[in-house]
Structures are given as C-alpha cells and as structure tokens.
Amino acid sequence: MVSPDKNQSSVVIFILLGFSDYPELQVPLFLLFLTVYAVAVVGNVGMIVVIKINPKLHTPMYFFLKHLSFVDFCYSTVVIPKLLENLVVEDRSVSIKVCITQFFFGVTSAVTESVMLAVMAYDRFVAICYPLLYTVSVSPKFCTLLVTVAYSWGTASSVVLTYSILVLSFCETKIINNFVCEYSVFLSASCSDIHFTELIFSIIANLSAFCTLTIILTSYLIIFVTILKMHSASGRSKAFSTCASHLMAVTIFYGTILFLYCIPNSQNSWLLVKVGSVFYAVVIPMLNPLIYSLRNHEVKQTFRKLMDLKIISH
C-alpha cells in the first residue's frame, strides 16, 4: 500500500503532461479526439443495439462481437474524457486515487478485450473447420461461459496488477509525461522498490499474451489449412471473408501492443509511446465497430434502417 509515514500528511498528486509540449495543437487535438470518441461511442453502442434488434444477428459470432463492442466502449470512456479534460485545462493534476481507478478499469477492459479476441478466433475455428458441429460446440450456454471467463480473467488480472501498484510508495508530486494512468506512470513515480510490481506485471502480461495468442494463432493455422483443402473457390472466398474482419481487428490490436513493447525506454521515446498509446486507447475502440460493420451486409442494412427511422421520426 502507499507508505503511511510518507503520505499521511500530504496527498500524492500526479501531473499528467499529456500533449502540453505542443500548445499550438491543444485545440486541434481536442477536436480530433472528441470526434474520435463520438464515433467510438456511436459505433460501439450502435453495434450493440443493431445486434440486439436484428434476429438474424443472434448467433455466437455476433454475441461475442456485442461484448467486444461493450468492452471497447468502456475502454474509450475510461481514457478519453480525462484526455480531453487535460487538453483544455491548465491544472493537469490528478490524485493517486483517481489515477489508480482509471488504471484498474483500463486494465480490466484491455485484458478482457484480448481474451474476447481469442474467444472469437475459437468461434471462427469451429464454424469453418467443424460446421456440422457448430451449433452443438458453440451453444448459448458455452458462449455465456466463454464471455464470463473473459470478464473474470480481465477483472482478476486488474485486481492483481492494481494490488501490485498499491504496495508502492509515492512520496511527492510527480510530473508524468503521459496522458493516461498506465503501468509505466506508477513505476516512474514510485520512490520505493519496484521489483515486485515489475514481476507481477511481467507474469500477468506474458501469461495473458501467451494464452490468447496461442489460441488465436493455432485457430487460424488450422483454419487456413482447412480453407486451402476446400475444392470450391466460392467456399474458400466465403471462409476468408468470414475471418477477414476479426483478423484485421487482431492484427491492429496486437500490432499496436508489439509496437509499444519494442519502443526503447528512453526520454526521447516518450512521443512514440504517447502516439502508440493514443492509437491503442483511442483509435482501436473506434476502428473495431467500423471494421465489422463495413464488411457485414446484415449490420450495414440494420444501421441504415435505424438511420431511416431516425430521419423519418424527425
């Protein structure tokens, strides 16, 4: 926990610099991120509504997609409002309690999304490789179980990682060259030994990445082998089309994580970290509903009907 002898008399405050190094970009960035957030909210909430009201979309694939949209909505809502606030106010200070709360919900959403993407890969694997057993293998009860596992692992991982943050000591006001309260913020602000926290983070991050990537890569390896064995060109095209949206979402998600992981830990790399973090926390929650809706006829059709009804009602 936060060291009592150092922090009882004063409240620990973080100052998130965000993009304050570029004052001329504050207003354009605010408008850009506000637009992205609006698109992310409308896209993800719209996806949930569309899947709910269209009986043709009451399938396991769209059941998982509905929960992916919910997780993306939560993640963008955890991160972007504070980012927007920091772009328009001079006082960029945030208490450690608020910072830890943002960290907890951010980690929960991010880990849950990684597991959800793995679950969706398994769903595509069964649908393409064992189509006759699909309704039995991916039953409503099993779908609910898989989604429960995703949320449970995300929450459990976040609880453990948040605890590893709480055992650190923070002695004074710290200026943080970031816009979000993520893991490296707490390590750079800590004035106590961080080895335990780094060990816990390494175990959770590597375990989550290994398990989810193993499921995704194994599923798609078998899927590609199965597709190549198909004699019908139209069958191969349909199978590839079924996987395309999910593959794109997985590539963007893990590609961004790999980019952030490969950035060297130096003072000059903070701009790259912030750009990567913006893409991970701000852009991806907006892109996912666009990727799935643009490539799916049923989703696009239902979106159009909703828009038509809204126009008529006005």
N, C-alpha and C positions, 0 to 999 in steps of 0.2 A: 504493500500500500504506500501511498505518498507519505514520506517521512514526517511524523508529527512534530519532532523537535525543530524542524526547519520551516514548516509550513503553517503552524498553528496561528502565528501572529500576522501572517500575510497571505493573501490569496494569490495562488500561482496563475499568472496570465501569459498567454501566448499571443504574439502579434504576427498574424499571417500577412506577409507582404503581398502575396498574390502577384498581380501584374503592375504593381505600383512603380516599378522601374521604367515603365513606359506610360507616363501621364497623358501623352497625346492620344493613346489608344484606349483610354478608360471608357469613353462614351461609345466608340465603335464596338469594343469588346462586349460592353453591357448589352447593346442592341443585338449583337450576334448571338450571345449566349441566351438572352431572353427568347429570341426566335427559336433557337435550337430546343430550349426547354419546352416552349409552347408546342412545337412539333412532336417532341418526345411524349408529352402528356396526352395530346390529342391522338397520336398514333397508337400508343400502348393502351389507353383507355378505350379508344375506338376498336382496337383489335379484340379486347375482352368482350365488349358489347356485341360486336359482329359475330364472334364465335358463340356467344350465349343465345342470340336470337335466331341464328340460322341452323335449323335441324340437320342440314347436310354437313355441317362442320362439327357435329357431335361425335367425333372419332378420337381415338387415342392421340393421334398426332396433334390435333388442334386443342385437345385437353392440355397437353404439355405446353403448347405454344401460348395458351391463355395464361398459364402460370409463369412462363418466361416473360411475357408482357407485364405481368404484375410485378415481378422482381425488377425489371428494367425501370418501371415507373417509380418503385420505391427507391432504387439506387439514385436515379436522377434527382428525385425530391430531397434526398439526404444531402446531396452535394451542391446542386446548382443554386438554390436560394441563398446560401451563405456566400457563394462565389459572386453572385450578383450584388449582394449587400456590400461586399468588400470593394467592389468597383465604383460605388457611388458615395461611400462614407470615408471620412478621414480617419476615424478611430477604427482600426482593424484588429483591435484586441478581442480575445475570446478566452473565457475562463476554461480551466482544465476540465471541469465537469462537462461543459458543452462539447469540448473537443473529444473527450472520451466517448460521449454519447454518439457523436457523429461517426467516430471510428467504429463503434460497436455495430451500428445499423449498416454502415458502409461495408464492413467485412461480411456481415450476415448476407447481404444482398449479393456481393461479389462471389462468395463461395457457393451460395445456393445456385447462382446462375451457371457456374462451372459444372456443378452436378446435374443441373437441368439439361445442359447441352449434352452431357454424357447419356442421360436417360433418353433424350430424343434420338441419339445415334443408335442406341439399342432398339428403339421403336422402328427406325428405318431398316435396321438389320433384319428384324423378324418379318417386317412387311415384304421385303424384297426376297429374302432367302427362304422363308417358310410361309408363303402367302396363305396356304390352306390351313395352317395352324394359328394364323394371326389373331382371330377373334378369341381363341382359347388362351393363347400365350399372353396376350395383352388385354386381359379382361378389365372391366371397370374397377374391380377391387384391387387388381395388381397395379393398375395405373395410379390409384389413390395411394397405395403403399409406396410406389416409387417417388411420387411427389412428396410424401411425408418424409421419406428418407432424405430427399434433397433439402427440405426446410430444416429438418432435425440436424443434419450434418453442418449446414450453414450456421445455425444458431449455436450448436455445440462448439464449433471451431471459433466463432466470435467470442463466446464466453471465455474460452481458454486463453485466447490472444489478448482479450481485454484484461483478464487477470494478470497476464504477464506484463502488461503496461502499468497496472495498479501497484505492482511491487517496486516500481521505480520511484526515485525521489526527484522532485523538481524544486529547485531552491529559489528561483527568482524569475522575473520576467524574461522571456526568451523571444528573440526575433527569429521567425521561421520563414525561410524563403520558399513558401509554397502557398497554395490557396485552399488546401483541404487537410484535415487532420488524419493523415495516414501514418503508417508504421514508422517511417524514417523520421517524421516530425518528432515523435516522442523520444526516439533514440538520440537525436541531435540535441534535444532539450534536457535530457537527463543529466543529473550530476552524481549518479550512483553507478554501480557496476551493471552493465547491460548484457552480460554473457548469458544469464538465464533467459532473458527475454529473447535474445537472438536465437538461442537453442530451441525454444518453444516455437518461435515463428518458423524456423527452418524445418522443424518436424511437421508442423501443420501444413505449411505451404507445399513442401515436397510430397507429402503423403496425398494431399488433395490433387496436386498436379499429376502425380504418377498414376493414381487410380482413375481419374477422369480421362486423361489422355490415353491410357491403356485401353479403356472401354471404347473410346472414340476411334482410335487407330485400328484396333482389332476388328471392330464392327465394319469399318469402311474397307479394310483389306479384304474381308470375306465378301462384302457387297460387290466390290469391283471384280473379284474373281467370278462371282455368280453372274454378274452382268455380262462379262466377256464370254461366258459359256452360252448365253442366250443366242438362239438361231434367228430370232426375229429382230430386224433393225428397229422397227417401231417399239418393240418391247424394251430394247436397250435404251432407246431415246426416252421413253416414258420413265424408266427406272432412274436414269441420270437426272431427269427433270425433277423427280420426286426428292432427290438428295441435294439438288443444287443450292436451294435456299439455306438449308442447315449447314452445308459445307462452307458457304460464304460466311455465315454468322460465326462458325467455329474458327475459321481462318482469321477473321478480323479480331476476334476476342483473344485468341492465344497468340496471334502475331503481335498485338499490342503489348501483351504481357512479356513476350520474349524481347521486344524492343526495349521495354523499361528495365528488364533484367540485365540486358547487355550494356546499358549505358554505364560508363565508368563513374565511380563515386568520387567526383571532384567538384570543386567550386564552379568551374566553367561548364559543368554538365547540367546545372540546375535548370537552364532554359529548356533543354531537351527533355528533362524529367517533367517539367510543367506542361510542355506540349503533349508528351505522351500521356500524362495523367488526364489532361483535358479530353484527349481522344477516348481514353478508357472510360472516364467517368461521365462525360458529357455527350460525346458523339455516338458511341455504341448504343446507349439506350434509345437514341433517336433512329439509328440505322436499322435495328432489328425489325420493327414493325414495317418499315419501308421495304426491306428485303423480302419479307414473307408476303406482304400484300401485293407488291408489284408482280410477283411471279405466280400468284394464285388467282385463277379466274373467279372462283366462288367468293373469295374475300373481296376482290375488287367490285364484283357485282353487288354484293351486300352493302359495301361502302357507298356505292352510287345510289342505291335505293334509299339509304339513310339520308344522304345529302339531298336527294329529290324531295323526300318527305319534309325535311327541314325548310327547303326553299318554298314548298307549297304552303306549309303552315305559316310562314311569314307573309 
